[in-house]
C-alpha cells in the first residue's frame, strides 16, 4: 500500500471552515435544519476545500493543499518509475485522482476541485506514460456500473 495516494483528511478540511463540526453530533444537528442535508453538506464541503486549497489558511490544517499535491504527485512519479513501462493498477480516491489529472492537464486548483466533485465511486481513469511523457486516456468511466444497473452509480 502506498500511503502517498491516501485521500486528504476531509474532517480536518471541514473543521478548518466549520470548527464546530469537529463534533459530528453538532454537524448532524446543523445539517438537519436544511431541507436537503446532503446538498447542504456538499456545498459546505466545497467551500471548505476551496478555503484549504487557497493556501491562505495553511496554519489551520494538518496537511496543506500544497503538501497533499506534492505527496500525490511524488507517489505517481514513484509508481511510474517502479513500473518500468508495465501496466499498473491503482485503487485510490477522488482527491488523488483529480490532483493527478489536474497536473497532467495543467489545471487550476479550482478546476481540480471541480473534477473531484463529479467523480463517481469506482470510476475508472487511465493514464498513459512513456518516459517523461504522460497523458490522460480515460477519465471517470463508470459504464461498468451502468451496464449492470444505473442505480449503482454514486458520487459520495
Backbone as ProteinMPNN parsed JSONL, in Angstrom:
{"seq_chain_A": "XXXXXXXXXXXXXXXXXXXXXXXXXXXXXXXXXXXXXXXXXXXXXXXXXXXXXXXXXXXXXXXXXXXXXXXXXXXXXXXXXXXXXXXXXXXXXXXXXXXXXXXXXXXXXXXXXXXXXXXXXXXXXXXXXXXXXXXXXXXXXXXXXXXXXXXXXXXX", "coords_chain_A": {"N_chain_A": [[0.841, -1.18, 0.0], [0.569, 2.167, -0.879], [1.053, 4.944, 0.874], [1.172, 7.506, -0.044], [-0.847, 7.893, -1.855], [-3.107, 8.138, -0.4], [-6.274, 9.534, 0.505], [-7.039, 12.997, 1.219], [-7.494, 14.359, 4.525], [-10.621, 14.746, 5.076], [-12.199, 15.502, 7.243], [-10.537, 17.157, 8.744], [-10.213, 19.211, 6.908], [-12.837, 20.191, 6.65], [-13.24, 20.998, 9.275], [-11.55, 23.188, 9.34], [-13.036, 25.202, 8.124], [-15.493, 25.063, 9.46], [-15.223, 24.879, 12.561], [-16.822, 23.956, 14.657], [-17.939, 21.681, 13.659], [-16.248, 19.64, 14.185], [-17.273, 18.154, 16.11], [-19.247, 15.572, 15.509], [-21.969, 15.179, 16.092], [-22.889, 17.786, 16.395], [-22.541, 18.692, 13.799], [-24.385, 17.052, 12.444], [-26.781, 17.93, 13.621], [-26.829, 20.614, 12.736], [-26.965, 20.227, 9.946], [-29.407, 18.94, 9.741], [-31.219, 20.959, 9.825], [-31.613, 21.829, 7.273], [-33.525, 21.574, 4.228], [-32.515, 19.76, 2.393], [-30.217, 17.93, 3.518], [-27.895, 16.527, 2.54], [-27.175, 17.974, 0.277], [-26.626, 20.432, 1.452], [-24.42, 19.701, 2.985], [-22.618, 19.047, 0.908], [-22.268, 21.55, -0.334], [-21.041, 22.985, 1.748], [-18.771, 21.416, 2.077], [-17.474, 21.842, -0.395], [-16.873, 24.579, -0.167], [-15.16, 24.444, 2.02], [-13.021, 22.929, 0.99], [-12.151, 24.652, -1.011], [-11.261, 26.786, 0.566], [-9.171, 25.541, 1.931], [-7.477, 24.862, -0.228], [-6.737, 27.356, -1.087], [-4.487, 28.239, 0.219], [-4.289, 30.3, 1.959], [-4.787, 29.826, 4.595], [-3.105, 27.971, 5.736], [-2.03, 27.317, 8.226], [-4.116, 26.297, 9.653], [-4.469, 23.631, 9.13], [-3.664, 20.133, 9.228], [-2.407, 18.894, 7.085], [-1.339, 20.676, 4.365], [-2.844, 21.934, 1.321], [-0.942, 22.172, -0.718], [1.07, 20.455, 0.206], [-0.335, 18.046, 0.147], [-0.801, 17.816, -2.651], [1.876, 17.624, -3.568], [2.665, 15.251, -2.296], [0.963, 13.331, -3.487], [1.632, 13.585, -6.251], [4.371, 12.964, -6.205], [4.226, 10.312, -5.48], [2.893, 9.195, -7.663], [4.857, 9.611, -9.607], [6.807, 7.893, -8.53], [5.508, 5.402, -8.767], [5.333, 5.166, -11.563], [8.016, 5.044, -12.217], [8.775, 2.682, -10.878], [7.185, 0.86, -12.258], [8.348, 0.642, -14.712], [7.606, 0.777, -17.445], [5.59, -1.12, -17.57], [2.097, -2.067, -17.155], [0.099, -0.606, -14.549], [-2.095, -1.017, -11.892], [-4.103, 0.936, -9.919], [-5.839, 1.636, -6.987], [-7.579, 4.206, -5.642], [-8.696, 7.325, -4.293], [-10.973, 10.085, -5.036], [-9.698, 12.608, -4.595], [-6.767, 12.243, -4.848], [-6.83, 11.283, -7.504], [-7.973, 13.425, -8.954], [-6.068, 15.421, -8.476], [-3.844, 14.316, -9.772], [-4.745, 14.198, -12.447], [-5.307, 16.873, -12.821], [-2.719, 17.911, -12.711], [-1.607, 16.724, -15.004], [-3.118, 17.982, -16.989], [-2.599, 20.596, -16.518], [-4.265, 22.184, -14.82], [-6.063, 24.673, -12.917], [-6.322, 25.074, -9.31], [-9.022, 25.348, -8.679], [-10.296, 24.133, -10.851], [-9.346, 21.542, -10.538], [-10.62, 20.842, -8.173], [-13.232, 20.931, -9.094], [-13.227, 18.734, -10.804], [-12.98, 16.692, -8.91], [-15.454, 16.87, -7.687], [-17.239, 15.707, -9.456], [-16.66, 13.082, -9.734], [-17.386, 9.661, -9.968], [-18.052, 6.978, -7.7], [-15.996, 4.212, -7.919], [-15.288, 4.904, -10.49], [-13.339, 4.748, -13.462], [-10.17, 5.796, -14.396], [-7.588, 6.456, -16.752], [-4.166, 6.629, -17.322], [-1.624, 7.314, -19.644], [1.785, 6.609, -20.21], [5.158, 7.272, -21.116], [8.414, 7.233, -20.74], [9.234, 10.468, -19.844], [6.89, 11.486, -20.739], [3.436, 11.98, -20.348], [-0.036, 11.302, -20.418], [-3.595, 11.802, -20.412], [-5.894, 9.273, -20.853], [-8.417, 8.134, -20.292], [-11.123, 9.305, -18.366], [-12.876, 8.97, -15.401], [-14.702, 6.875, -16.079], [-17.611, 5.079, -15.789], [-19.089, 3.101, -16.921], [-19.157, 0.38, -16.489], [-20.76, 0.121, -14.274], [-23.202, 1.217, -15.094], [-24.023, -0.593, -17.042], [-24.728, -2.82, -15.576], [-26.583, -1.847, -13.617], [-28.01, 1.213, -13.477], [-28.576, 2.43, -11.046], [-26.48, 1.813, -9.417], [-24.57, 3.743, -9.672], [-22.903, 6.099, -7.87], [-21.911, 9.091, -6.137], [-20.841, 10.039, -3.76]], "CA_chain_A": [[0.0, 0.0, 0.0], [1.335, 3.41, -0.951], [0.364, 5.978, 1.644], [1.174, 8.748, -0.806], [-2.098, 8.022, -2.613], [-4.244, 8.262, 0.513], [-7.111, 10.725, 0.374], [-6.814, 14.004, 2.243], [-8.34, 14.235, 5.71], [-11.76, 15.632, 4.833], [-12.683, 16.053, 8.513], [-9.646, 18.27, 9.071], [-10.515, 20.298, 5.962], [-14.141, 20.763, 7.043], [-13.031, 21.667, 10.566], [-10.926, 24.487, 9.076], [-14.107, 26.153, 7.815], [-16.545, 24.957, 10.483], [-14.605, 24.195, 13.703], [-17.84, 23.303, 15.483], [-18.274, 20.39, 13.054], [-15.357, 18.596, 14.702], [-18.24, 17.328, 16.835], [-20.148, 15.018, 14.488], [-23.359, 15.399, 16.504], [-23.196, 19.185, 16.078], [-22.671, 18.766, 12.345], [-25.653, 16.417, 12.069], [-27.865, 18.844, 14.043], [-26.839, 21.754, 11.819], [-27.428, 19.789, 8.621], [-30.821, 18.553, 9.834], [-32.033, 22.171, 9.647], [-31.771, 22.096, 5.844], [-34.451, 20.651, 3.557], [-31.7, 18.72, 1.744], [-28.945, 17.901, 4.269], [-26.754, 16.085, 1.731], [-26.783, 19.102, -0.581], [-26.016, 21.427, 2.343], [-23.081, 19.214, 3.3], [-21.794, 19.175, -0.297], [-21.923, 22.97, -0.511], [-20.074, 23.328, 2.792], [-17.542, 20.696, 1.748], [-16.817, 22.547, -1.499], [-16.306, 25.821, 0.389], [-14.045, 24.062, 2.889], [-11.897, 22.527, 0.139], [-11.648, 25.877, -1.657], [-10.515, 27.516, 1.594], [-7.945, 24.768, 2.149], [-6.623, 24.946, -1.42], [-6.303, 28.738, -1.321], [-3.177, 28.468, 0.823], [-4.357, 31.463, 2.849], [-5.052, 29.402, 5.97], [-2.347, 26.729, 5.897], [-1.788, 27.032, 9.643], [-5.308, 25.651, 10.218], [-4.596, 22.254, 8.651], [-2.602, 19.17, 9.494], [-1.713, 18.77, 5.805], [-1.769, 21.739, 3.459], [-3.175, 21.536, -0.049], [0.308, 22.033, -1.471], [1.718, 19.227, 0.675], [-1.138, 16.955, -0.4], [-0.485, 17.725, -4.078], [3.251, 17.142, -3.723], [2.679, 13.855, -1.866], [0.312, 12.516, -4.518], [2.404, 13.606, -7.498], [5.619, 12.232, -5.981], [3.897, 8.888, -5.474], [2.623, 8.824, -9.057], [6.186, 9.506, -10.232], [7.433, 6.679, -8.0], [4.831, 4.263, -9.393], [5.736, 5.086, -12.971], [9.404, 4.582, -12.239], [8.789, 1.27, -10.473], [6.506, 0.061, -13.279], [9.329, 0.421, -15.778], [6.929, 0.552, -18.722], [4.485, -2.076, -17.442], [0.82, -1.538, -16.667], [-0.064, -0.538, -13.103], [-3.472, -0.802, -11.472], [-4.113, 1.638, -8.645], [-7.151, 1.956, -6.434], [-7.446, 5.328, -4.716], [-9.887, 8.138, -4.116], [-11.144, 11.211, -5.946], [-8.709, 13.672, -4.395], [-5.521, 11.938, -5.555], [-7.055, 11.173, -8.951], [-8.169, 14.758, -9.535], [-4.774, 16.114, -8.428], [-3.002, 13.744, -10.829], [-5.271, 14.64, -13.738], [-5.099, 18.318, -12.869], [-1.318, 18.145, -13.054], [-1.421, 16.348, -16.408], [-3.796, 18.944, -17.865], [-2.204, 21.935, -16.072], [-5.49, 22.85, -14.374], [-6.033, 25.459, -11.684], [-6.866, 24.385, -8.133], [-10.486, 25.364, -8.78], [-10.69, 23.107, -11.832], [-9.055, 20.243, -9.917], [-11.718, 20.589, -7.236], [-14.433, 20.648, -9.894], [-13.096, 17.328, -11.222], [-13.249, 15.843, -7.75], [-16.884, 16.942, -7.37], [-18.058, 14.937, -10.403], [-16.146, 11.717, -9.857], [-18.251, 8.587, -9.486], [-17.409, 5.888, -6.974], [-15.457, 3.154, -8.778], [-14.98, 5.388, -11.828], [-12.021, 4.339, -13.941], [-9.38, 6.755, -15.168], [-6.403, 5.786, -17.287], [-3.06, 7.477, -17.752], [-0.606, 6.69, -20.492], [3.093, 7.212, -19.962], [6.322, 6.752, -21.815], [9.484, 8.111, -20.298], [8.705, 11.627, -19.141], [5.626, 11.892, -21.356], [2.244, 11.442, -19.698], [-1.283, 11.876, -20.942], [-4.856, 11.244, -19.927], [-6.574, 8.479, -21.866], [-9.81, 7.949, -19.873], [-11.431, 9.938, -17.081], [-14.127, 8.769, -14.669], [-15.625, 5.996, -16.803], [-18.347, 4.174, -14.899], [-20.003, 2.308, -17.75], [-19.267, -0.943, -15.88], [-21.903, 0.174, -13.356], [-24.426, 1.486, -15.854], [-24.408, -1.813, -17.747], [-25.372, -3.702, -14.596], [-27.748, -1.18, -13.019], [-27.676, 2.635, -13.294], [-28.71, 2.806, -9.632], [-25.197, 1.564, -8.773], [-23.733, 4.928, -9.825], [-22.965, 7.018, -6.734], [-20.86, 10.108, -6.195], [-20.271, 10.298, -2.425]], "C_chain_A": [[0.888, 1.245, 0.0], [0.555, 4.521, -0.257], [0.286, 7.304, 0.896], [-0.075, 8.962, -1.629], [-3.324, 8.016, -1.708], [-4.983, 9.566, 0.25], [-6.721, 11.732, 1.45], [-7.815, 13.799, 3.386], [-9.496, 15.221, 5.594], [-12.303, 16.227, 6.13], [-11.838, 17.249, 8.943], [-9.95, 19.474, 8.179], [-11.839, 20.967, 6.323], [-13.997, 21.55, 8.34], [-12.372, 23.032, 10.38], [-11.957, 25.564, 8.792], [-15.143, 26.212, 8.932], [-15.995, 24.21, 11.697], [-15.61, 23.445, 14.578], [-18.231, 21.931, 14.933], [-17.249, 19.306, 13.379], [-16.18, 17.633, 15.552], [-19.287, 16.86, 15.829], [-21.621, 15.259, 14.829], [-23.789, 16.834, 16.186], [-23.387, 19.352, 14.573], [-24.019, 18.194, 11.908], [-26.847, 17.29, 12.465], [-27.971, 20.022, 13.09], [-27.403, 21.363, 10.457], [-28.904, 19.417, 8.617], [-31.747, 19.752, 9.649], [-32.299, 22.491, 8.182], [-32.758, 21.111, 5.23], [-33.72, 19.486, 2.878], [-30.332, 18.686, 2.423], [-27.734, 17.486, 3.439], [-26.254, 17.211, 0.837], [-26.102, 20.19, 0.258], [-24.602, 20.999, 2.721], [-22.151, 19.406, 2.102], [-21.349, 20.622, -0.513], [-20.876, 23.411, 0.514], [-18.728, 22.673, 2.505], [-16.778, 21.418, 0.642], [-16.189, 23.856, -1.025], [-15.081, 25.509, 1.246], [-12.816, 23.679, 2.07], [-11.304, 23.745, -0.565], [-10.814, 26.7, -0.668], [-9.161, 26.861, 1.813], [-6.969, 24.962, 0.985], [-6.103, 26.358, -1.671], [-4.898, 28.999, -0.791], [-3.157, 29.616, 1.807], [-4.508, 31.086, 4.319], [-4.286, 28.124, 6.314], [-2.143, 26.343, 7.356], [-2.967, 26.296, 10.289], [-5.395, 24.162, 9.915], [-3.39, 21.402, 9.007], [-1.75, 18.971, 8.25], [-2.229, 19.869, 4.884], [-2.12, 21.151, 2.095], [-1.896, 21.271, -0.844], [1.042, 20.76, -1.075], [0.984, 18.0, 0.15], [-0.805, 16.738, -1.874], [0.901, 17.111, -4.288], [3.36, 15.666, -3.356], [2.107, 12.944, -2.95], [1.174, 12.443, -5.773], [3.74, 12.881, -7.364], [5.357, 10.729, -6.008], [3.575, 8.392, -6.873], [3.95, 8.671, -9.806], [6.885, 8.219, -9.806], [6.819, 5.426, -8.64], [5.273, 4.076, -10.84], [7.165, 4.581, -13.089], [9.494, 3.091, -11.899], [8.186, 0.362, -11.542], [7.422, -0.248, -14.451], [8.656, 0.041, -17.098], [5.755, -0.405, -18.663], [3.205, -1.359, -17.009], [0.793, -1.58, -15.143], [-1.537, -0.28, -12.829], [-3.447, -0.198, -10.076], [-5.556, 1.885, -8.24], [-6.954, 3.057, -5.403], [-8.75, 6.113, -4.736], [-9.872, 9.354, -5.043], [-10.116, 12.319, -5.807], [-7.402, 13.39, -5.113], [-5.697, 11.825, -7.069], [-7.188, 12.558, -9.572], [-6.878, 15.57, -9.513], [-3.872, 15.626, -9.563], [-3.45, 14.241, -12.204], [-5.091, 16.149, -13.903], [-3.677, 18.681, -13.235], [-1.053, 17.832, -14.52], [-1.967, 17.414, -17.36], [-3.48, 20.398, -17.506], [-3.418, 22.767, -15.664], [-5.258, 23.654, -13.105], [-6.585, 24.62, -10.531], [-8.387, 24.295, -8.2], [-10.983, 24.29, -9.744], [-10.425, 21.698, -11.294], [-10.181, 19.875, -8.952], [-13.013, 20.275, -7.975], [-14.395, 19.214, -10.422], [-13.5, 16.404, -10.08], [-14.752, 15.787, -7.454], [-17.751, 16.101, -8.297], [-17.607, 13.484, -10.527], [-17.089, 10.712, -9.222], [-17.427, 7.576, -8.695], [-17.157, 4.736, -7.95], [-15.264, 3.595, -10.226], [-13.554, 5.01, -12.197], [-11.394, 5.475, -14.746], [-8.116, 6.036, -15.612], [-5.396, 6.815, -17.771], [-2.145, 6.662, -18.644], [0.718, 7.379, -20.192], [4.169, 6.49, -20.761], [7.462, 7.7, -21.498], [8.906, 9.248, -19.484], [7.36, 12.107, -19.672], [4.451, 11.201, -20.687], [1.02, 12.099, -20.297], [-2.478, 11.141, -20.35], [-5.538, 10.53, -21.074], [-8.064, 8.349, -21.563], [-9.988, 8.644, -18.535], [-12.812, 9.522, -16.605], [-15.148, 7.923, -15.429], [-16.303, 5.069, -15.799], [-19.398, 3.367, -15.668], [-20.166, 0.89, -17.202], [-20.414, -1.002, -14.874], [-23.21, 0.33, -14.114], [-24.935, 0.248, -16.581], [-25.185, -2.74, -16.811], [-26.672, -3.098, -14.066], [-27.383, 0.285, -12.779], [-27.785, 3.107, -11.841], [-27.41, 2.576, -8.848], [-24.28, 2.784, -8.806], [-23.971, 5.864, -8.64], [-21.774, 7.956, -6.785], [-20.273, 10.462, -4.849], [-20.462, 9.095, -1.572]], "O_chain_A": [[1.833, 1.353, 0.782], [-0.477, 4.974, -0.752], [-0.581, 8.13, 1.182], [-0.349, 10.082, -2.062], [-4.452, 7.902, -2.188], [-4.395, 10.563, -0.169], [-6.142, 11.364, 2.472], [-8.845, 13.147, 3.219], [-9.368, 16.387, 5.966], [-12.818, 17.345, 6.121], [-12.368, 18.239, 9.447], [-9.944, 20.615, 8.641], [-11.936, 22.193, 6.301], [-14.561, 22.635, 8.484], [-12.608, 23.941, 11.176], [-11.771, 26.718, 9.178], [-15.611, 27.289, 9.299], [-16.271, 23.021, 11.853], [-15.279, 22.417, 15.169], [-18.791, 21.109, 15.658], [-17.368, 18.177, 12.903], [-15.836, 16.46, 15.699], [-20.107, 17.648, 15.356], [-22.428, 15.515, 13.936], [-24.919, 17.067, 15.758], [-24.286, 20.066, 14.129], [-24.713, 18.795, 11.088], [-27.821, 17.377, 11.717], [-29.069, 20.393, 12.678], [-28.22, 22.084, 9.885], [-29.578, 19.563, 7.597], [-32.929, 19.581, 9.35], [-33.134, 23.346, 7.883], [-32.829, 19.956, 5.648], [-34.24, 18.373, 2.801], [-29.394, 19.336, 1.962], [-26.65, 18.042, 3.618], [-25.048, 17.381, 0.66], [-25.121, 20.793, -0.177], [-23.691, 21.825, 2.773], [-21.023, 19.873, 2.26], [-20.189, 20.881, -0.835], [-19.935, 24.128, 0.175], [-17.677, 23.293, 2.667], [-15.562, 21.585, 0.736], [-15.084, 24.198, -1.446], [-14.083, 26.23, 1.198], [-11.697, 24.059, 2.412], [-10.085, 23.852, -0.699], [-9.774, 27.247, -1.038], [-8.134, 27.537, 1.874], [-5.779, 25.197, 1.196], [-5.126, 26.534, -2.398], [-4.197, 29.878, -1.292], [-2.129, 29.887, 2.426], [-4.372, 31.941, 5.194], [-4.763, 27.297, 7.092], [-2.09, 25.157, 7.68], [-2.816, 25.728, 11.37], [-6.308, 23.492, 10.397], [-2.259, 21.882, 9.078], [-0.525, 18.889, 8.335], [-3.434, 19.972, 4.655], [-1.742, 20.026, 1.766], [-1.789, 20.269, -1.551], [1.578, 20.062, -1.935], [1.615, 17.021, -0.248], [-0.555, 15.61, -2.299], [1.068, 16.191, -5.088], [4.064, 14.911, -4.025], [2.696, 11.916, -3.287], [1.417, 11.357, -6.299], [4.193, 12.247, -8.317], [6.181, 9.962, -6.508], [3.949, 7.276, -7.232], [4.138, 7.711, -10.552], [7.486, 7.533, -10.633], [7.54, 4.499, -9.009], [5.551, 2.96, -11.277], [7.477, 3.778, -13.969], [10.209, 2.337, -12.56], [8.626, -0.775, -11.713], [7.281, -1.282, -15.103], [9.08, -0.893, -17.779], [4.991, -0.494, -19.624], [3.231, -0.212, -16.563], [1.382, -2.465, -14.522], [-2.153, 0.577, -13.462], [-2.841, -0.756, -9.161], [-6.385, 2.292, -9.055], [-6.25, 2.87, -4.411], [-9.786, 5.599, -5.157], [-8.89, 9.613, -5.739], [-9.706, 12.909, -6.806], [-6.957, 14.213, -5.913], [-4.816, 12.226, -7.829], [-6.58, 12.833, -10.606], [-6.62, 16.335, -10.443], [-3.216, 16.426, -10.231], [-2.627, 14.654, -13.021], [-4.765, 16.634, -14.987], [-3.442, 19.637, -13.975], [-0.357, 18.583, -15.204], [-1.368, 17.71, -18.393], [-4.023, 21.322, -18.111], [-3.58, 23.906, -16.103], [-4.363, 23.347, -12.317], [-7.228, 23.593, -10.747], [-8.971, 23.28, -7.82], [-11.98, 23.619, -9.474], [-11.191, 20.773, -11.563], [-10.635, 18.731, -8.924], [-13.8, 19.442, -7.526], [-15.431, 18.551, -10.479], [-14.265, 15.458, -10.267], [-15.257, 14.754, -7.014], [-18.897, 15.808, -7.957], [-18.137, 12.742, -11.354], [-17.535, 10.886, -8.087], [-16.253, 7.349, -8.988], [-18.044, 4.355, -8.714], [-15.093, 2.751, -11.106], [-12.672, 4.96, -11.34], [-12.011, 6.032, -15.653], [-7.634, 5.125, -14.939], [-5.722, 7.737, -18.519], [-1.926, 5.471, -18.419], [0.762, 8.585, -19.949], [4.094, 5.291, -21.034], [7.465, 8.847, -21.945], [8.163, 9.014, -18.531], [6.761, 13.029, -19.118], [4.465, 9.987, -20.483], [1.027, 13.282, -20.638], [-2.37, 10.017, -19.859], [-5.738, 11.106, -22.143], [-8.889, 8.442, -22.471], [-9.111, 8.582, -17.673], [-13.802, 9.698, -17.315], [-16.339, 8.235, -15.417], [-15.633, 4.359, -15.05], [-20.446, 3.006, -15.133], [-21.2, 0.26, -17.423], [-20.98, -2.072, -14.649], [-24.2, -0.338, -13.815], [-26.143, 0.062, -16.72], [-26.17, -3.362, -17.208], [-27.719, -3.745, -14.064], [-26.519, 0.567, -11.947], [-27.144, 4.086, -11.46], [-27.257, 3.087, -7.739], [-23.312, 2.849, -8.047], [-25.08, 6.354, -8.429], [-20.753, 7.65, -7.402], [-19.254, 11.152, -4.811], [-20.058, 9.092, -0.41]]}, "name": "protein", "num_of_chains": 1, "seq": "XXXXXXXXXXXXXXXXXXXXXXXXXXXXXXXXXXXXXXXXXXXXXXXXXXXXXXXXXXXXXXXXXXXXXXXXXXXXXXXXXXXXXXXXXXXXXXXXXXXXXXXXXXXXXXXXXXXXXXXXXXXXXXXXXXXXXXXXXXXXXXXXXXXXXXXXXXXX"}
